[in-house]
Amino acid sequence: MKFKKTGAEKTTITREINDLTDKTGNIYKAVSILASRSKQINEKMKEELLTKLEEFALDQEQLDEVFENQEQIAVSRFYESLPKPWAIAIQELMKDEIYVRQIDEEENIDE
């Protein structure tokens, strides 16, 4: 996923609650959906970061020498500059890019 090109805000901005409730019908449902999607995005970002940082993994002999790895610092700074997962989740919700699956409560009671 291209986290940089999502168009999400990098800083905190004020949102209209009505915009969120218009998408889901309920503010609590909107918060739940955003929390779930933020968690998914965060896990993807973390996996991608760890994969890239594994390239710079050091063995025991190299750990004794303390040095600065410019490439590792550049990768870390890039991920620090990305929009936060919650901002990406809100952006996706506002653009109707999140698919929400409704589970009927009656079906769960019968089972």
Secondary structure, 3 states (H helix, E strand, C coil): CCCCCCCCCCCCCCCCHHHHHHHHCCHHHHHHHHHHHHHHHHHHHHHHHHHHHHCCCCCHHHHCCCCCCHHHHHHHHHHHCCCCHHHHHHHHHHCCCCCCCCCCHHHHHHC
